[in-house]
Amino acid sequence: MGRIRSMLEKNFSARIIEEGGKLSISYGAFKSLSLSIDKKKLIVESESNTDIQDEVILDTNKRFRVSLEEATGYTAKERLKMAKKAVQGD
């Protein structure tokens, strides 16, 4: 969780709340973004803020993609491939 906290601090200028094994923030297009780890898997839960400008949405999305790559070590393409494989059960 230390690495996840560092990633959040680096990419989002938001107060980080740690509660119940989860790290949560509110930033830009995220009303809330919560991250936790379960059996070596990163669990991400989010709620969107729909009343914001497109520039904020694009900035938040970019920060989020960069953050996920830093947290997992995998690019978006690699994460998609792994998710598809997990769904297929291979």
PEPE-V260296 format. One record per backbone hydrogen bond with DSSP energy under -1.0 kcal/mol. CO is the residue of the C=O (numbers start at 0). NH is the residue of the N-H. If there is no record, write none. Layout:
co=CO nh=NH
co=CO nh=NH
//
This chain:
co=0 nh=4
co=1 nh=5
co=2 nh=6
co=3 nh=7
co=4 nh=8
co=5 nh=9
co=6 nh=10
co=7 nh=11
co=11 nh=13
co=16 nh=23
co=18 nh=21
co=21 nh=18
co=22 nh=34
co=23 nh=16
co=24 nh=32
co=26 nh=29
co=28 nh=48
co=29 nh=26
co=31 nh=46
co=32 nh=24
co=33 nh=44
co=34 nh=22
co=35 nh=42
co=37 nh=40
co=40 nh=37
co=42 nh=35
co=44 nh=33
co=46 nh=30
co=46 nh=31
co=52 nh=56
co=53 nh=57
co=54 nh=58
co=55 nh=59
co=56 nh=60
co=57 nh=61
co=58 nh=62
co=59 nh=63
co=60 nh=64
co=61 nh=65
co=62 nh=66
co=63 nh=67
co=64 nh=68
co=65 nh=69
co=66 nh=70
co=67 nh=71
co=68 nh=72
co=74 nh=78
co=75 nh=79
co=76 nh=80
co=77 nh=81
co=78 nh=82
co=79 nh=83
co=80 nh=84
co=81 nh=85
co=82 nh=86
co=83 nh=87
co=84 nh=88
co=84 nh=89
//
